Amino acid sequence: MRAIALTTLLCGVSAFAHAQGTMAMMRIRGTLVAVSPTSVRVQPNMGEPLDVRLEQDTRIARVAQADLADIKAGSYVGTAAVPQDDGTLRALEVHVFDESLRGAGDGHRPWDLGENGSMTNGTVGDLVVSQGRTITVRYRGGEQRIAVPAGVPVVRIAPGDRTLLVPGAHVMVFAHRGSDGALSAQTVSVGEHGLVPPM
C-alpha cells in the first residue's frame, strides 16, 4: 500500500496540481512558521500566512540537493522549462525522482515558472553531455528535448514523513480549498537542510 501511495505522491510535486475532478489545486511556495499534528501555517513567498490542514492522506516528499551528473539515461525526472527559439526547451530546474516514485506526474503540461513555462515528467532517453546536459524526456504520448545548462538547480525527490515538517523548513504545498473555505494539503514537498524547493 505504501508503494502505491508513493507512486501518486508527486501528483503534487510536478503536474501534480492540475485539478482532481473539479477541485483545482493551489501551489503554495513558502516557509513553515508553525506546525501542529493536524495543520501547518505557511508564510508564502508573497502574501499573508496561510493555514493548511494536514489530512490522513496528505503525502510528504523530501527534496534534497543533487548534481547535474545525477541526470542519467534511464532516470525518471521532472523539469520546469521554457521554450527556446529552436523549438526545444531550456530547463529552469530538474528534479530526479527516487526509483519508488517512477511514473509520478508522467506527461507534459503548463507550469507557472517562466513565460510559457511547462513541466515535463518522464524517463530520460537520449542524453548528450556538453556544457551541461541535453536530454530527451519521454512520457506517455510524446517526448520533449530539453537543454539543462550548467548551474541549473537539480534536486532529488524521495518519500518523506511528517518529521520533516518543522518551523523554518522551506516547502511547496499543493492544496485545495474545501466547501468550508479551509485549505487542505494534498502534498507537501519539504527542502532538506534548508534547501528551497526550486519547483
N, C-alpha and C positions, 0 to 999 in steps of 0.2 A: 504493500500500500504506500509506503514511504517513497519508493521509486516512482510510482505513478504520480503522486502529488508533486514530486520534484520536477518531473518532466514538464509539468504545466507551470512551474514556478515563474519562469520569466515571460509568461504572457503578461507580465507586469514589467519586465525589465527591458523589453525591446519594442515589440509591437504591441506588446502586451497591453497596450491601453487603447486599443481600438474602441470597441464597445462590446459589452456582453449583452446580447439581446438588444433592448432599447436603453440599457444603462450605460451612459457614457462615462469613461474614466477620466479622472483628473491626474495630471502629473505634477507632483509637488516636490521641488528640489529645495533642500534647505538643511537645517541643523536641528537636532533634537534638543529641546530645552527642558523637557520634563517627561518622565516615564512612569507609568503605573502598570499593574498586571493587565489592565483592560484598555489602556489608551496611551497615546503619545501626544505630546504637544510639539509641533514643528514650527520653527521660525523660517518661513520661506526666504529664498534669496531676495525676493521683492514682496512687500506687503506685510500684513499683520499676522501674528501667530495663529496657527490652526490646530484645533483639537481633532484627533483622528482615532476612531475606535480600532482596537485590535480584536478581530473575531477569532473564533476557534480555528477557522481555515485560512487565516492570514498567513502568507508564506514569507519567509525571511531569506534573503540572499546575502552572501558575504562577497564583498568586492575588494580584491587585493591587487597591489601593484604587480604588473607583469612587464614583459620586454618584447620588443619587436621580433626577436628571434623565436618567441613563443607562437608566432603565427606560422603554421606549417601546413603543407599539403595534408589534407585529411582532418585538420582542425575544424571544429564546429564553432563559428564565430557570429557575432553581430557587429554591425558598423553603421554609425550615423555618417552620412556623406552628403556632399553637394555636387551638382553636375559640373563638368568641365566642357570646354568648347569642342573637344573632340568626341563628345558623346559618352565618355567614360565618367566615372565618379571619383571624387577625391575624399578620402576618409577624414573625418573630424576626430574620431576616436574609434577604437576597436576593443571589443570585449571577447575574450576567449572563454568559452564555456567549459566547465568541468564535464567530463565524459557522461556523468549521470544526468546531465541536462541536455544532451544531444536531442535536437528536434524542437527545442523550445522556440516559439515565435517564428517558425520557419516561414520565409516569404520576404516580399519587398513592399514597402508602404511609405506613405508620407511621415515625416518626423519634424519636430519643431526646433531643430538646431540648424541654423544657417538658412539662407534664401533657397527655396525649393528643395529643402532638406529631405532626406529619405533615410529609412532604416532597413537594412538588409540582413537577414539571418539565414545562414546556410552553411554548407560544407565547402571548405577551400579545395578547389581543384588545381588548376594551373597556378604556379607561383614563380615569379621572377624576382631575384634579389638584386637590386641596383638602387643605391641611394634611398633605401627603404625597402618596401615590398610592393609589387603589383600582383594582385590576386584575382582569381575568378571565383566568385561565390555562387554556388549552385544551390537552388532551392526547388521545391515542387513547382513546376510550371515555368521555370526560367533560370536565368543566371545574370549576374552583373560583373563587369570588370572594374576593379576598384584600385586606385593608386593609394598606397599608405606611405606618406612621406616620413622620413626620419623625424623624430621629435613628436609625432602624434601620440597622444595618451593611449596606452594599452593596459588593460586590466584583465584579471581573471575572475570569473564569476562562479561561485560554488554554493551549495546549500549552506544555510546558516541556521541560527536559532535565536531565541529571544534574549540570550545573554549578551548579544551584540548591541541591544537597544539600551544605550546609556546616554545621559546628557552630554552634549558636546559632539556626538557622532554625526557625521555628515550622511545624509540619506537622500534617496529618491523614492518617493511613495506613489504608488498607484492606488487611487481611492475612488469610491463612488459616493454620491450623496443620496441618502435614503429618503423615504417619504416624510420622515420626521425632521428632515433638514440636516441630520448629522452625517459626518463623513465616516466611512468605514474603509479600512485598508485591505486591498486585495494582496498587494505585495509591498514589502519594504526592503530595498536594497541598501545595505549599510557599508560604508567605507571602513576598511580595516586600518588601524594605526593612524587615524587622522586623515586618511585618503578621502578626497572629494570625488564621488562617483561622477565620471565625465559624461554620462549619458544624458 
